[in-house]
Amino acid sequence: MAELKKGTRVTGGERDRLAADLKRKYDGGESIRALASSTGRSYGFVHRMLSESGASLRGRGGATRRKHS
């Protein structure tokens, strides 16, 4: 994914493609912070894009661990 200039407005098809790409990477295990860093955008921007794309956002602290029984 090409780094976007910080603050550049992303609209239309480009926004849809970016949201889909971010969702795919997030669903693959990347963190919002890692995605923000790799795209040059803020945490809030990436979070908003993921929400708009319908991604199921994980809780804080990364992948959750199952309790041993």
N, C-alpha and C positions, 0 to 999 in steps of 0.2 A: 504494500500500500504506500503510495507516495505521501510524503509528509506535506501536510497542508500548512499554509502560512497562518500563524496564530491570528485569530479574529476574522479570518476570511469567511464570508457568508457562504453557506453550502445550501443550495436549493434544488428543487425538482429531482430529476433522475439521478443527478450526482449525489444528492442527499440519500436517496433510496439505496443506491449502490454502496455508499459508505456505511449506512445503517446495517445493511445485510452482511457486509464484510466484518464489521465490528461484532455483530451477533454471532457469526460463525466462529470467530476467534474466541469470543467470550464463552460460548457453549463448549469450545474445545479446551477450556481450562485457563485461558489467560485472564489476568485480573484487570479491573477497570483502570487501575493505576498504570499497569504495563501498557495497556492500549492507549491511554492518554499520552504516555511518554513516546510510544512508537509513532503516533500520528501528529505529535506536536500540539495537541489540543488539551483543554483542561479536563480535570476529572468530571466536573459538572456537565460539560458538553458531551463527553462519552456516556455518562450515566443517562442523560436525557435521550441520546440517540438509541441506546439500548432499550430504554423504556418505550420509546416510539416504535421500535422494531418488534415489540412483543416478546423480548427476551425475558426469561424467568431469572430474575436477579437473585444471586446467592446472598446469604447472610454474611455478616462481618467475620473475618478470620479464615477465609478460604474454604476449602473443602471440609465438610464436617466428618467427624469420625464416628463410627458406630460403637456403641458401648459393648464390651465383651460380656457375655452372659455366663 
